[in-house]
Amino acid sequence: MPNPICRGIVIITLPVLLLFAACTTTVTYQKDPVFSEPKDSLRLHLWNLVGTDSINASGKEISINGFTTSQFELQVINSKKIPENDDEMKMLARSIAVEIRNALKDKNEYQKYAIIFAKVEYKSEHYISRTIRGQSFTVKELN
């Protein structure tokens, strides 16, 4: 007959081990892009495409359980040039992603490009309405 203390340790330890095995660990690092052309030149190209100076760009390296991927994210805020039609919006997003990729020193620096169009309205001092649309592309989709 097994020792009751050992059985108790197994009964307590097994669920704890299963809990840790089921966890996903995600770590995100900032990965600043290195451009082959001056940023002002890229900003002008983007302004011609979207017609707004409210653009936020960031690069990220994301590690999920040891698997690492990189992503460039561009947020275009309150542009009047974003088409309502989804197909046209996706074409514009792809054009922007291609423009960004072509401006990078290393064309394979990022594996994924996310282009986000946000409409932000201030309803009151404490209430903001946001509408977000966008598209993401893998580097292979931009070739």
DSSP file with accessible surface (Angstrom, degrees, kcal/mol):
  #  RESIDUE AA STRUCTURE BP1 BP2  ACC     N-H-->O    O-->H-N    N-H-->O    O-->H-N    TCO  KAPPA ALPHA  PHI   PSI    X-CA   Y-CA   Z-CA
    1    1 A M              0   0  216      0, 0.0     0, 0.0     0, 0.0     0, 0.0   0.000 360.0 360.0 360.0 129.1    0.0    0.0    0.0
    2    2 A P        -     0   0   89      0, 0.0     3,-0.0     0, 0.0     0, 0.0  -0.270 360.0 -94.4 -65.8 151.7    1.5    3.4   -1.0
    3    3 A N     >  -     0   0   84      1,-0.1     4,-2.2     2,-0.0     5,-0.2  -0.425  28.4-138.0 -64.2 128.0    2.5    5.9    1.6
    4    4 A P  H  > S+     0   0   95      0, 0.0     4,-2.1     0, 0.0    -1,-0.1   0.838 102.8  55.0 -61.9 -30.1   -0.4    8.4    2.2
    5    5 A I  H  > S+     0   0  119      2,-0.2     4,-2.3     1,-0.2     5,-0.2   0.942 109.0  46.8 -68.7 -43.4    2.0   11.3    2.4
    6    6 A C  H  > S+     0   0   70      1,-0.2     4,-2.4     2,-0.2    -1,-0.2   0.911 111.4  51.6 -63.0 -41.5    3.5   10.5   -1.0
    7    7 A R  H  X S+     0   0  118     -4,-2.2     4,-2.5     1,-0.2    -1,-0.2   0.918 109.8  50.1 -62.2 -40.9    0.0   10.1   -2.4
    8    8 A G  H  X S+     0   0   28     -4,-2.1     4,-2.1     2,-0.2     5,-0.2   0.905 109.3  50.5 -64.7 -40.4   -1.0   13.5   -1.0
    9    9 A I  H  X S+     0   0   96     -4,-2.3     4,-3.1     2,-0.2     5,-0.3   0.929 111.8  47.9 -64.1 -42.3    2.1   15.1   -2.5
   10   10 A V  H  X S+     0   0   90     -4,-2.4     4,-2.4     1,-0.2    -2,-0.2   0.926 110.2  52.3 -64.3 -41.8    1.3   13.6   -6.0
   11   11 A I  H  < S+     0   0  110     -4,-2.5    -1,-0.2     1,-0.2    -2,-0.2   0.889 117.9  37.6 -63.9 -36.3   -2.3   14.7   -5.7
   12   12 A I  H  X S+     0   0  119     -4,-2.1     4,-1.1    -5,-0.2    -2,-0.2   0.904 118.9  47.2 -81.5 -40.5   -1.3   18.3   -5.0
   13   13 A T  H  X S+     0   0   61     -4,-3.1     4,-2.6    -5,-0.2     5,-0.2   0.892 102.6  61.4 -73.2 -39.8    1.8   18.5   -7.3
   14   14 A L  H  X S+     0   0   98     -4,-2.4     4,-2.4    -5,-0.3     5,-0.2   0.934 105.2  45.2 -59.0 -50.0    0.2   17.0  -10.4
   15   15 A P  H  > S+     0   0   74      0, 0.0     4,-2.2     0, 0.0    -1,-0.2   0.903 113.1  52.0 -62.6 -35.3   -2.5   19.7  -10.9
   16   16 A V  H  X S+     0   0   69     -4,-1.1     4,-2.1     2,-0.2    -2,-0.2   0.934 110.6  47.6 -65.3 -43.4    0.1   22.4  -10.3
   17   17 A L  H  X S+     0   0  105     -4,-2.6     4,-2.2     1,-0.2    -1,-0.2   0.907 111.6  50.4 -63.8 -41.0    2.4   21.0  -12.9
   18   18 A L  H  X S+     0   0  111     -4,-2.4     4,-1.5    -5,-0.2    -1,-0.2   0.889 107.9  54.1 -64.4 -37.1   -0.4   20.7  -15.4
   19   19 A L  H  X S+     0   0  115     -4,-2.2     4,-0.6    -5,-0.2     3,-0.3   0.944 110.8  44.9 -62.3 -46.1   -1.4   24.3  -14.7
   20   20 A F  H >< S+     0   0  141     -4,-2.1     3,-0.8     1,-0.2    -2,-0.2   0.877 109.9  55.3 -67.3 -35.0    2.2   25.5  -15.5
   21   21 A A  H 3< S+     0   0   83     -4,-2.2    -1,-0.2     1,-0.2    -2,-0.2   0.831 106.5  51.8 -67.7 -28.5    2.4   23.3  -18.6
   22   22 A A  H 3< S+     0   0   81     -4,-1.5    -1,-0.2    -3,-0.3    -2,-0.2   0.584  88.7 106.0 -85.0  -9.2   -0.8   24.9  -20.0
   23   23 A C    <<  -     0   0   64     -3,-0.8     2,-0.5    -4,-0.6    -3,-0.0  -0.421  60.8-144.3 -74.3 146.2    0.5   28.5  -19.5
   24   24 A T        -     0   0   93     -2,-0.1     2,-0.6     2,-0.0    -2,-0.1  -0.946   8.7-152.1-109.1 130.0    1.6   30.6  -22.5
   25   25 A T        -     0   0   87     -2,-0.5    40,-2.8     2,-0.0     2,-0.5  -0.908  14.9-177.3-105.5 121.0    4.5   32.9  -22.0
   26   26 A T  E     -A   64   0A  79     -2,-0.6     2,-0.4    38,-0.2    38,-0.2  -0.981   4.2-179.3-120.8 128.3    4.5   36.0  -24.2
   27   27 A V  E     -A   63   0A  54     36,-2.7    36,-3.3    -2,-0.5     2,-0.5  -0.996   7.5-163.8-127.3 129.7    7.3   38.6  -24.2
   28   28 A T  E     -A   62   0A  81     -2,-0.4     2,-0.3    34,-0.2    34,-0.2  -0.959   5.9-174.3-118.2 130.1    7.2   41.7  -26.4
   29   29 A Y  E     -A   61   0A 133     32,-2.9    32,-2.8    -2,-0.5     2,-0.3  -0.908  30.7-111.0-118.1 148.7   10.3   43.9  -27.1
   30   30 A Q  E     -A   60   0A 145     -2,-0.3     2,-0.4    30,-0.2    30,-0.3  -0.602  30.2-171.1 -75.2 135.1   10.5   47.1  -29.0
   31   31 A K        -     0   0   55     28,-2.4    40,-0.1    -2,-0.3    29,-0.0  -0.845  13.0-149.3-131.4  92.6   12.3   46.6  -32.3
   32   32 A D        -     0   0  103     -2,-0.4     2,-0.1     1,-0.1    26,-0.0  -0.410  20.1-118.1 -66.4 134.6   13.0   50.0  -33.9
   33   33 A P        -     0   0   28      0, 0.0     2,-0.6     0, 0.0    -1,-0.1  -0.382  14.8-142.7 -72.2 149.9   13.0   50.0  -37.7
   34   34 A V        -     0   0   78     72,-0.1    71,-3.0    -2,-0.1    72,-0.6  -0.966  21.1-157.1-113.7 114.2   16.2   50.9  -39.6
   35   35 A F  B     -E  104   0B  38     -2,-0.6    69,-0.3    69,-0.3     4,-0.1  -0.645  20.0-149.3 -95.4 150.3   15.3   52.9  -42.8
   36   36 A S  S    S+     0   0   72     67,-3.1    68,-0.1    -2,-0.3    -1,-0.1   0.552  86.2  46.6 -90.3  -9.9   17.4   53.2  -45.9
   37   37 A E  S    S-     0   0   53     66,-0.7    -2,-0.1     1,-0.0    68,-0.1  -0.859 104.5 -78.8-126.5 162.5   16.0   56.7  -46.6
   38   38 A P    >>  -     0   0   94      0, 0.0     4,-1.7     0, 0.0     3,-0.6  -0.314  37.0-125.7 -61.1 143.6   15.4   59.7  -44.4
   39   39 A K  H 3> S+     0   0  145      1,-0.2     4,-2.9     2,-0.2     5,-0.2   0.837 109.3  60.8 -60.5 -32.6   12.2   59.5  -42.3
   40   40 A D  H 3> S+     0   0  127      1,-0.2     4,-2.1     2,-0.2    -1,-0.2   0.881 103.0  51.1 -63.1 -36.1   11.0   62.8  -43.7
   41   41 A S  H <> S+     0   0   44     -3,-0.6     4,-2.1     2,-0.2    -1,-0.2   0.932 111.9  45.8 -66.2 -44.8   10.9   61.3  -47.1
   42   42 A L  H  X S+     0   0   12     -4,-1.7     4,-2.7     1,-0.2     5,-0.2   0.921 110.4  54.3 -63.8 -41.8    8.9   58.2  -45.9
   43   43 A R  H  X S+     0   0  121     -4,-2.9     4,-2.7     1,-0.2    -1,-0.2   0.908 108.0  50.2 -59.0 -41.1    6.5   60.5  -44.0
   44   44 A L  H  X S+     0   0  104     -4,-2.1     4,-2.3     2,-0.2    -1,-0.2   0.928 110.0  49.7 -64.1 -43.6    5.9   62.5  -47.2
   45   45 A H  H  X S+     0   0   74     -4,-2.1     4,-1.3     1,-0.2    -2,-0.2   0.930 113.8  45.8 -60.3 -45.0    5.2   59.3  -49.2
   46   46 A L  H  X S+     0   0   10     -4,-2.7     4,-2.8     1,-0.2     5,-0.5   0.897 109.3  54.6 -66.5 -39.2    2.7   58.2  -46.5
   47   47 A W  H  X S+     0   0  105     -4,-2.7     4,-2.7     1,-0.2    -1,-0.2   0.912 106.0  53.1 -60.9 -39.9    1.1   61.6  -46.3
   48   48 A N  H  < S+     0   0   88     -4,-2.3    -1,-0.2     1,-0.2    -2,-0.2   0.849 113.8  43.8 -63.1 -32.7    0.4   61.4  -50.0
   49   49 A L  H  < S+     0   0   53     -4,-1.3    -2,-0.2    -5,-0.2    -1,-0.2   0.888 132.4  15.9 -78.3 -41.0   -1.2   58.0  -49.5
   50   50 A V  H  < S-     0   0    1     -4,-2.8    31,-0.8     2,-0.2    30,-0.3   0.590  86.6-135.0-115.8 -15.3   -3.3   58.8  -46.4
   51   51 A G     <  +     0   0   29     -4,-2.7    29,-0.3    -5,-0.5     2,-0.3   0.833  66.2 100.2  68.0  32.9   -3.5   62.6  -46.1
   52   52 A T        -     0   0   18     -6,-0.2    -1,-0.2    27,-0.1    -2,-0.2  -0.995  59.2-152.0-147.4 148.2   -2.8   62.8  -42.4
   53   53 A D  S    S+     0   0  110     -2,-0.3     2,-1.7     1,-0.1    -1,-0.1   0.471  76.1  98.7 -91.3  -6.0    0.1   63.6  -40.1
   54   54 A S        +     0   0   60     23,-0.4    23,-2.9    24,-0.1     2,-0.4  -0.614  51.0 141.0 -85.2  83.3   -1.3   61.5  -37.3
   55   55 A I  E     - B   0  76A  23     -2,-1.7     2,-0.5    21,-0.2    21,-0.2  -0.995  32.5-166.9-129.1 128.8    0.7   58.4  -37.9
   56   56 A N  E     - B   0  75A  87     19,-2.5    19,-3.3    -2,-0.4     2,-0.4  -0.976  10.7-175.3-115.2 129.4    2.1   56.2  -35.1
   57   57 A A  E     + B   0  74A  60     -2,-0.5     2,-0.3    17,-0.2    17,-0.2  -0.958   7.8 164.3-125.9 141.9    4.7   53.6  -36.1
   58   58 A S  E     - B   0  73A  43     15,-2.3    15,-3.2    -2,-0.4     2,-0.4  -0.988  23.9-144.9-153.7 148.0    6.3   50.9  -34.0
   59   59 A G  E     - B   0  72A   1     -2,-0.3   -28,-2.4    13,-0.2     2,-0.4  -0.897  21.8-172.7-111.1 144.0    8.3   47.7  -34.5
   60   60 A K  E     -AB  30  71A  59     11,-2.7    11,-2.7    -2,-0.4     2,-0.5  -0.986  21.7-154.1-136.9 147.9    7.9   44.8  -32.1
   61   61 A E  E     -AB  29  70A  70    -32,-2.8   -32,-2.9    -2,-0.4     2,-0.5  -0.995  22.8-164.9-118.0 121.9    9.6   41.4  -31.6
   62   62 A I  E     -AB  28  69A  30      7,-3.1     7,-2.6    -2,-0.5     2,-0.5  -0.940   8.0-167.4-116.4 125.5    7.2   39.0  -30.0
   63   63 A S  E     -AB  27  68A  26    -36,-3.3   -36,-2.7    -2,-0.5     2,-0.6  -0.957   4.9-177.1-114.6 119.2    8.3   35.8  -28.3
   64   64 A I  E >  S-AB  26  67A  74      3,-2.7     3,-2.2    -2,-0.5   -38,-0.2  -0.964  76.2 -27.9-119.1 111.2    5.5   33.2  -27.5
   65   65 A N  T 3  S-     0   0   97    -40,-2.8    -1,-0.1    -2,-0.6   -39,-0.1   0.870 127.6 -47.3  50.3  41.2    6.8   30.1  -25.7
   66   66 A G  T 3  S+     0   0   67    -41,-0.3     2,-0.6     1,-0.2    -1,-0.3   0.306 113.3 116.6  89.1 -11.1   10.2   30.5  -27.4
   67   67 A F  E <   -B   64   0A 153     -3,-2.2    -3,-2.7     2,-0.0     2,-0.4  -0.831  52.0-157.1 -92.9 121.3    8.9   31.1  -30.9
   68   68 A T  E     +B   63   0A  62     -2,-0.6     2,-0.3    -5,-0.2    -5,-0.2  -0.824  18.8 167.3-108.2 137.4    9.9   34.6  -32.0
   69   69 A T  E     -B   62   0A  40     -7,-2.6    -7,-3.1    -2,-0.4     2,-0.4  -0.929  22.3-138.1-136.8 160.7    8.3   36.7  -34.7
   70   70 A S  E     -B   61   0A   7     -2,-0.3    42,-1.2    -9,-0.2    41,-1.0  -0.947  16.9-172.8-125.7 146.9    8.6   40.4  -35.6
   71   71 A Q  E     -Bc  60 112A  28    -11,-2.7   -11,-2.7    -2,-0.4     2,-0.5  -0.999  16.8-152.7-142.3 136.3    5.9   42.9  -36.6
   72   72 A F  E     -Bc  59 113A   2     40,-2.6    42,-3.0    -2,-0.4     2,-0.5  -0.934  20.8-165.8-103.9 129.8    5.8   46.4  -37.9
   73   73 A E  E     -Bc  58 114A  30    -15,-3.2   -15,-2.3    -2,-0.5     2,-0.5  -0.972   8.1-174.1-122.2 129.9    2.6   48.3  -36.9
   74   74 A L  E     -Bc  57 115A   3     40,-2.7    42,-3.1    -2,-0.5     2,-0.5  -0.990   6.0-163.0-123.5 125.3    1.4   51.5  -38.4
   75   75 A Q  E     -Bc  56 116A  63    -19,-3.3   -19,-2.5    -2,-0.5     2,-0.5  -0.946   1.3-163.4-108.6 124.7   -1.6   53.4  -37.1
   76   76 A V  E     -Bc  55 117A   2     40,-3.3    42,-3.1    -2,-0.5     2,-0.5  -0.945  14.5-156.2-106.5 122.3   -3.2   56.0  -39.3
   77   77 A I  E     - c   0 118A  31    -23,-2.9   -23,-0.4    -2,-0.5    42,-0.2  -0.881  59.8 -16.2-112.5 127.6   -5.5   58.3  -37.2
   78   78 A N  S    S+     0   0   69     40,-3.0     2,-0.3    -2,-0.5    -1,-0.2   0.826  77.7 168.2  55.8  44.0   -8.4   60.3  -38.6
   79   79 A S    >   -     0   0   19     39,-0.3     3,-0.5    -3,-0.2    -1,-0.2  -0.669  31.2-155.3 -84.0 139.9   -7.5   60.2  -42.2
   80   80 A K  T 3  S+     0   0  198    -29,-0.3    -1,-0.1    -2,-0.3   -29,-0.1   0.536  87.7  69.0 -87.0  -8.4  -10.1   61.4  -44.7
   81   81 A K  T 3   +     0   0  109    -31,-0.8    -1,-0.2     2,-0.1   -30,-0.1   0.305  66.5 114.4 -95.9   9.6   -8.6   59.2  -47.5
   82   82 A I    <   -     0   0   27     -3,-0.5     7,-0.1   -32,-0.1   -32,-0.0  -0.704  67.3-127.4 -84.4 119.8   -9.5   55.8  -46.1
   83   83 A P        -     0   0   29      0, 0.0    -2,-0.1     0, 0.0     6,-0.1  -0.313   2.6-143.5 -65.4 146.3  -12.0   54.1  -48.4
   84   84 A E  S    S+     0   0  165      4,-0.1     2,-0.3     5,-0.0    -2,-0.0   0.822  80.1  90.6 -75.1 -33.2  -15.2   52.7  -46.9
   85   85 A N  S  > S-     0   0   79      1,-0.1     4,-2.4     2,-0.0     5,-0.2  -0.487  76.5-141.2 -67.4 127.5  -15.1   49.8  -49.2
   86   86 A D  H  > S+     0   0   94     -2,-0.3     4,-2.5     1,-0.2     5,-0.2   0.877  99.1  51.4 -60.8 -40.9  -13.3   46.9  -47.6
   87   87 A D  H  > S+     0   0  110      2,-0.2     4,-1.9     1,-0.2    -1,-0.2   0.920 112.7  45.7 -64.4 -41.5  -11.5   45.8  -50.8
   88   88 A E  H  > S+     0   0  108      2,-0.2     4,-2.3     1,-0.2    -2,-0.2   0.883 111.6  52.7 -67.9 -37.5  -10.3   49.3  -51.5
   89   89 A M  H  X S+     0   0    8     -4,-2.4     4,-2.7     2,-0.2    -2,-0.2   0.921 109.0  49.8 -63.4 -41.9   -9.2   49.7  -47.8
   90   90 A K  H  X S+     0   0   87     -4,-2.5     4,-2.4     2,-0.2    -2,-0.2   0.894 109.4  51.7 -64.9 -37.9   -7.2   46.5  -48.1
   91   91 A M  H  X S+     0   0  130     -4,-1.9     4,-2.3     2,-0.2    -1,-0.2   0.916 111.4  47.1 -65.1 -41.7   -5.5   47.7  -51.3
   92   92 A L  H  X S+     0   0   24     -4,-2.3     4,-2.4     2,-0.2    -2,-0.2   0.929 111.4  51.1 -64.3 -44.3   -4.5   50.9  -49.6
   93   93 A A  H  X S+     0   0    0     -4,-2.7     4,-2.6     1,-0.2    -2,-0.2   0.913 110.5  49.2 -60.0 -41.2   -3.2   49.1  -46.5
   94   94 A R  H  X S+     0   0   95     -4,-2.4     4,-2.7     2,-0.2     5,-0.2   0.919 108.8  52.9 -65.1 -41.3   -1.1   46.8  -48.8
   95   95 A S  H  X S+     0   0   58     -4,-2.3     4,-2.3     1,-0.2    -2,-0.2   0.908 110.9  47.3 -60.0 -41.1    0.3   49.9  -50.6
   96   96 A I  H  X S+     0   0    0     -4,-2.4     4,-2.5     2,-0.2    -2,-0.2   0.929 111.5  50.1 -66.0 -44.9    1.3   51.4  -47.3
   97   97 A A  H  X S+     0   0    0     -4,-2.6     4,-2.8     1,-0.2    -2,-0.2   0.910 111.5  48.5 -61.9 -41.1    2.9   48.1  -46.1
   98   98 A V  H  X S+     0   0   35     -4,-2.7     4,-2.8     2,-0.2    -1,-0.2   0.922 110.2  52.2 -63.9 -43.0    4.8   47.8  -49.4
   99   99 A E  H  X S+     0   0   53     -4,-2.3     4,-1.2    -5,-0.2    -2,-0.2   0.925 112.5  45.2 -58.8 -44.6    6.0   51.5  -49.1
  100  100 A I  H >X S+     0   0    0     -4,-2.5     4,-0.8     2,-0.2     3,-0.5   0.942 113.0  49.6 -66.2 -47.7    7.2   50.8  -45.5
  101  101 A R  H >< S+     0   0   25     -4,-2.8     3,-1.0     1,-0.2    -2,-0.2   0.918 110.1  51.2 -59.1 -41.8    9.0   47.6  -46.4
  102  102 A N  H 3< S+     0   0   87     -4,-2.8    -1,-0.2     1,-0.2    -2,-0.2   0.779 106.8  55.2 -67.1 -25.7   10.7   49.2  -49.4
  103  103 A A  H << S+     0   0    1     -4,-1.2   -67,-3.1    -3,-0.5   -66,-0.7   0.619  88.8  99.3 -82.1 -13.0   11.9   52.0  -47.1
  104  104 A L  B << S-E   35   0B   0     -3,-1.0   -69,-0.3    -4,-0.8     3,-0.2  -0.480  72.5-138.3 -76.5 145.2   13.6   49.6  -44.7
  105  105 A K  S    S+     0   0  151    -71,-3.0     2,-0.7     1,-0.2   -70,-0.1   0.923 102.4  39.9 -64.2 -46.4   17.3   48.9  -44.9
  106  106 A D  S >  S-     0   0   87    -72,-0.6     3,-2.0     1,-0.1     4,-0.3  -0.911  75.8-160.2-105.9 107.4   16.7   45.2  -44.4
  107  107 A K  T 3  S+     0   0   72     -2,-0.7     3,-0.2     1,-0.3    -1,-0.1   0.686  92.4  49.5 -63.2 -17.3   13.6   44.2  -46.4
  108  108 A N  T 3  S+     0   0  105      1,-0.2    -1,-0.3    -3,-0.0    31,-0.1   0.109  74.4 111.2-108.0  21.1   13.2   41.1  -44.2
  109  109 A E  S <  S+     0   0   20     -3,-2.0     2,-0.4    -8,-0.1    -1,-0.2   0.859  81.3  39.0 -62.5 -36.0   13.5   42.9  -40.8
  110  110 A Y        -     0   0    0     -4,-0.3   -39,-0.2    -3,-0.2    -1,-0.1  -0.937  61.3-160.8-119.8 141.8    9.8   42.2  -40.0
  111  111 A Q  S    S+     0   0   91    -41,-1.0    28,-2.0    -2,-0.4     2,-0.3   0.675  81.0  33.3 -90.0 -19.3    7.8   39.1  -40.7
  112  112 A K  E     -cD  71 138A  80    -42,-1.2   -40,-2.6    26,-0.2     2,-0.4  -0.994  62.0-158.8-141.1 144.4    4.4   40.8  -40.4
  113  113 A Y  E     -cD  72 137A   0     24,-3.0    24,-2.8    -2,-0.3     2,-0.5  -0.991   7.8-167.1-125.1 123.0    3.1   44.3  -41.2
  114  114 A A  E     -cD  73 136A  10    -42,-3.0   -40,-2.7    -2,-0.4     2,-0.6  -0.952   0.4-168.6-113.0 122.3   -0.1   45.5  -39.6
  115  115 A I  E     -cD  74 135A   0     20,-3.1    20,-2.3    -2,-0.5     2,-0.5  -0.960   9.5-171.4-112.5 120.7   -1.8   48.6  -41.0
  116  116 A I  E     -cD  75 134A  36    -42,-3.1   -40,-3.3    -2,-0.6     2,-0.6  -0.953  13.0-159.6-120.5 128.0   -4.5   50.1  -38.7
  117  117 A F  E     -cD  76 133A   9     16,-4.0    16,-2.6    -2,-0.5     2,-0.4  -0.936  17.9-173.5-106.0 118.9   -6.9   52.9  -39.7
  118  118 A A  E     -cD  77 132A  13    -42,-3.1   -40,-3.0    -2,-0.6     2,-0.6  -0.931  17.3-161.0-118.6 135.8   -8.4   54.5  -36.6
  119  119 A K  E     - D   0 131A 116     12,-2.7    12,-2.2    -2,-0.4     2,-0.5  -0.973  16.6-170.1-111.7 118.2  -11.1   57.1  -36.4
  120  120 A V  E     - D   0 130A  19     -2,-0.6     2,-0.4    10,-0.2    10,-0.2  -0.949   6.2-179.0-115.7 125.1  -11.0   58.8  -33.0
  121  121 A E  E     - D   0 129A  76      8,-2.8     8,-3.1    -2,-0.5     2,-0.9  -0.989  22.4-141.1-124.3 133.0  -13.8   61.2  -31.9
  122  122 A Y  E     + D   0 128A 171     -2,-0.4     6,-0.2     6,-0.2     3,-0.1  -0.828  21.9 175.6 -93.6 105.7  -13.9   63.0  -28.7
  123  123 A K  E     -     0   0A 115      4,-1.6     2,-0.3    -2,-0.9    -1,-0.2   0.833  68.7 -22.7 -78.7 -36.5  -17.5   62.9  -27.5
  124  124 A S  E >  S- D   0 127A  64      3,-1.6     3,-0.6    -3,-0.1    -1,-0.2  -0.907  82.8 -76.6-157.4-176.5  -16.8   64.6  -24.2
  125  125 A E  T 3  S+     0   0  174     -2,-0.3     3,-0.0     1,-0.2    -2,-0.0   0.825 131.3  30.2 -61.3 -28.6  -13.9   65.2  -21.9
  126  126 A H  T 3  S+     0   0  163      1,-0.1     2,-0.5    -4,-0.0    -1,-0.2   0.376 110.1  72.3-113.9   2.8  -14.2   61.6  -20.6
  127  127 A Y  E <   +D  124   0A 130     -3,-0.6    -4,-1.6     2,-0.0    -3,-1.6  -0.975  50.3 179.9-130.1 126.0  -15.5   59.7  -23.6
  128  128 A I  E     -D  122   0A  68     -2,-0.5     2,-0.5    -6,-0.2    -6,-0.2  -0.979  15.0-150.8-122.5 132.2  -13.7   58.8  -26.7
  129  129 A S  E     -D  121   0A  23     -8,-3.1    -8,-2.8    -2,-0.4     2,-0.4  -0.894  16.7-171.8-101.7 130.6  -15.2   56.9  -29.6
  130  130 A R  E     -D  120   0A 163     -2,-0.5     2,-0.5   -10,-0.2   -10,-0.2  -0.986  13.2-172.2-126.5 133.8  -12.9   54.7  -31.7
  131  131 A T  E     -D  119   0A  72    -12,-2.2   -12,-2.7    -2,-0.4     2,-0.5  -0.993  14.8-168.8-120.8 124.3  -13.5   52.9  -34.9
  132  132 A I  E     +D  118   0A 112     -2,-0.5     2,-0.3   -14,-0.2   -14,-0.2  -0.962  14.4 162.2-122.6 131.0  -10.7   50.7  -36.0
  133  133 A R  E     +D  117   0A  56    -16,-2.6   -16,-4.0    -2,-0.5     2,-0.3  -0.950  17.4 128.8-135.4 155.8  -10.2   48.9  -39.3
  134  134 A G  E     -D  116   0A  31     -2,-0.3     2,-0.3   -18,-0.3   -18,-0.2  -0.993  37.6-123.4 177.7-172.0   -7.1   47.4  -40.8
  135  135 A Q  E     -D  115   0A  59    -20,-2.3   -20,-3.1    -2,-0.3     2,-0.4  -0.988  12.2-149.1-154.9 146.0   -5.2   44.7  -42.4
  136  136 A S  E     -D  114   0A  48     -2,-0.3     2,-0.4   -22,-0.2   -22,-0.2  -0.933  12.8-167.6-122.3 151.6   -2.1   42.7  -41.7
  137  137 A F  E     -D  113   0A  17    -24,-2.8   -24,-3.0    -2,-0.4     2,-0.2  -0.985  18.5-129.8-135.5 143.7    0.3   41.1  -44.2
  138  138 A T  E >>  -D  112   0A  63     -2,-0.4     3,-0.7   -26,-0.2     4,-0.6  -0.524  36.3-108.6 -83.4 161.0    3.1   38.6  -44.0
  139  139 A V  G >4 S+     0   0   25    -28,-2.0     3,-1.0     1,-0.2     4,-0.3   0.863 120.5  58.5 -59.9 -32.5    6.3   39.6  -45.7
  140  140 A K  G >4 S+     0   0  170    -29,-0.3     3,-1.1     1,-0.2    -1,-0.2   0.843  99.6  57.3 -66.0 -32.7    5.6   37.0  -48.4
  141  141 A E  G <4 S+     0   0  101     -3,-0.7    -1,-0.2     1,-0.2    -2,-0.2   0.654 102.7  56.1 -72.2 -14.4    2.3   38.7  -49.3
  142  142 A L  G <<        0   0   10     -3,-1.0    -1,-0.2    -4,-0.6    -2,-0.2   0.450 360.0 360.0 -97.6  -0.9    4.2   41.9  -50.0
  143  143 A N    <         0   0  131     -3,-1.1   -45,-0.0    -4,-0.3    -3,-0.0  -0.361 360.0 360.0 -76.1 360.0    6.6   40.4  -52.6
